[in-house]
C-alpha cells in the first residue's frame, strides 16, 4: 500500500524511521505506540504521522534539526549571494584599459549557458535512445496525482545529491549536529535519513538541485554585469578587436551582428557594421560604454531570463511534487510498527462492542420497566388504590384485585416484549455501526473498516454484515430471555410488584401507623407484628377510616414510592436475567463480524463455535 503525503509529513516519518533503525535503543514497543495512539486518526498513514510528530516533539526532539535536510538543496537569498559576489569579483577586464569585444568573461558566460541549453534540449532524446538500445523499458512519467517510485539520479547530479548534500549539511549545521547527536550517531542518522528521503521523494531533491543551479547561474550573470558596470564607473575602458587570423572588418562585423545583434535591436541601436569593426581594429578602439550595455542586455536575454524561467519551472515542479510524497507501508519496518497497533485495536473494538451490548441491554431494561410502570402501575394499580381510599374495604381484597390486574396485564406485556426485542436489535446494530464507523484511529482497509462504508443507516455490504451478526446473536440469545420474561418473569410479575408495593411500608404500614396509640402498641406487643399485619389485611375498613388512614398527602407519597419500587423491581429482575447474556452476545457478534470485516486479515479468525 502506497500513501501520498506532504513532504513535511513524510520527512517526519522517515526521520523517526532513520533514528529507530540507526539507534535501536530509541525504538518503542508497538504496544506502547498503540496505547499512545490518537483515536481520531484517519488511517494508518495518519497514525504513523501522529506518532512521528509526537516523538519528534518529545523524546526525539534533539534530532528535529535534521528535518532541514528534506528541504535541501534550496536556494535562499543568502545562498545566491555567493555566486553574485563571485561574478562581480571575477569579472576583471585585465590590467589594461581595453576590453576584447568577444573574448571577455560575459561572453564566456553566455557561451557556456547556450551550450548548456543545447545539452538540456537533447538529453531526454539521448536518454530514451540509450534505453531503447539497451532493451530497457522506457518509463513514461507518471502524473502528479499518482507519483511513481522513481530511481535515484545518477552521474554528477546523483553524486551531488547522495554525497555532497548530506556532508555539506552536517558541516554547515555543526551546532545542530551536536544537539541532535547526544552521542556519535548523528552523522549515521543523517545519512540514513537522506537515503530514505531520496528513495521516497524521487525527483523532488533533483528538482530542488535544478532550481538552485538555475538560480545560481542567474545570480552569477547578474553579478558579472554589475561588476562590469561598477568598473566602468571608476575606470575608462575601450572596446577593441584583437585577432591574429580574423582581420577583415566585414567578417568582424558579421560576428558582432551574430553575437550582439539581438541586444542592439532591444536597445534600439544600429547593428554593428564594418566601420565599427575598423575602429575596434585600431590601436585606441572605440568607447566601451555602448558595447558594455549591449553585453549586459545579451547576458539578460541569454542567461538571466532563461535561467530565471527554468528556476521558476523547477520551483513549481518541486512544490507540486512536495504535495504528494509516496510512502510504501508494505515494507518490514511499517509492518512491524503496525502489528502491535493492529492487535490493540482489535482488543479495543471487542471492548467497544461489549460496551455497546451492555448499554443496549440497560436501555432494554429501562424501556420495559418504564412501560410496566406506565401501563400497569399508573393506569391499573394506582386507580385501585384511589378506589380503596374512596370506598374502604380490606387490604386483602385490594391485594387480590391488584394481582388480578397484573395477571390481566400479561398479554400486553408479551406484546411489548416482542416489540422491545426488535427495538433492542435496532439499537444495538446502530450502536455497533457508530462504533466501527469511528475507525479507532486506523481507517485503512488492512486495519479497520472505512468510515464511508459504515453509514448510520443500513447500506452496503458491511452494514448488512453488522445487521446479520446482530440479528443472529439476538435471535439465539435475547430470544431465550424474552421467553423467560414471557413465561417465567411475566408469570410472577404481579407478585414481584405486589411485594414491593404492598409490603408493610405500603398501605398496611400506613394503616398500622394511622391507627396509632396504645391500642396498636399493646396489640402489637401481644399479637406480634406479623400477626397484627395479617389481622389488618383482613380487617374491612369503613370509608371514613380509609380516608383518615390514607389521607391525600400519604396517598401521594405511597404512589410515588410505589412507582419507584415498581420500576426498580422490574429493572432489577430484568437486569439479572440479561446480565449473563452481555458477554455471550458481545463474543458472538464479534466472532461473526471479524470474519466479515477487513480486520479479519490481521489475526486468524476463531474456529467455528469459538467466540474469539
HELIX and SHEET records of a PDB file:
HELIX    1   1 UNK A    7  UNK A   22  1                                  16    
HELIX    2   2 UNK A   24  UNK A   26  5                                   3    
HELIX    3   3 UNK A   30  UNK A   35  1                                   6    
HELIX    4   4 UNK A   44  UNK A   57  1                                  14    
HELIX    5   5 UNK A   61  UNK A   71  5                                  11    
HELIX    6   6 UNK A   77  UNK A   90  1                                  14    
HELIX    7   7 UNK A  105  UNK A  134  1                                  30    
HELIX    8   8 UNK A  144  UNK A  146  5                                   3    
HELIX    9   9 UNK A  155  UNK A  159  1                                   5    
HELIX   10  10 UNK A  160  UNK A  164  3                                   5    
HELIX   11  11 UNK A  165  UNK A  172  1                                   8    
HELIX   12  12 UNK A  174  UNK A  181  1                                   8    
HELIX   13  13 UNK A  186  UNK A  201  1                                  16    
HELIX   14  14 UNK A  204  UNK A  234  1                                  31    
HELIX   15  15 UNK A  249  UNK A  267  1                                  19    
HELIX   16  16 UNK A  274  UNK A  281  1                                   8    
HELIX   17  17 UNK A  289  UNK A  299  1                                  11    
HELIX   18  18 UNK A  300  UNK A  304  3                                   5    
HELIX   19  19 UNK A  305  UNK A  322  1                                  18    
HELIX   20  20 UNK A  332  UNK A  372  1                                  41    
HELIX   21  21 UNK A  373  UNK A  381  3                                   9    
HELIX   22  22 UNK A  382  UNK A  391  1                                  10    
HELIX   23  23 UNK A  395  UNK A  408  1                                  14    
HELIX   24  24 UNK A  410  UNK A  437  1                                  28    
HELIX   25  25 UNK A  439  UNK A  441  5                                   3    
HELIX   26  26 UNK A  451  UNK A  453  5                                   3    
HELIX   27  27 UNK A  460  UNK A  484  1                                  25    
HELIX   28  28 UNK A  485  UNK A  489  3                                   5    
HELIX   29  29 UNK A  493  UNK A  501  1                                   9    
HELIX   30  30 UNK A  507  UNK A  515  1                                   9    
HELIX   31  31 UNK A  517  UNK A  527  1                                  11    
HELIX   32  32 UNK A  529  UNK A  538  1                                  10    
HELIX   33  33 UNK A  543  UNK A  549  1                                   7    
HELIX   34  34 UNK A  552  UNK A  596  1                                  45    
HELIX   35  35 UNK A  598  UNK A  601  5                                   4    
SHEET    1   A 2 UNK A   2  UNK A   5  0                                        
SHEET    2   A 2 UNK A 325  UNK A 328 -1                                        
SHEET    1   B 3 UNK A  98  UNK A 100  0                                        
SHEET    2   B 3 UNK A 238  UNK A 240  1                                        
SHEET    3   B 3 UNK A 286  UNK A 287 -1                                        
END                                                                             
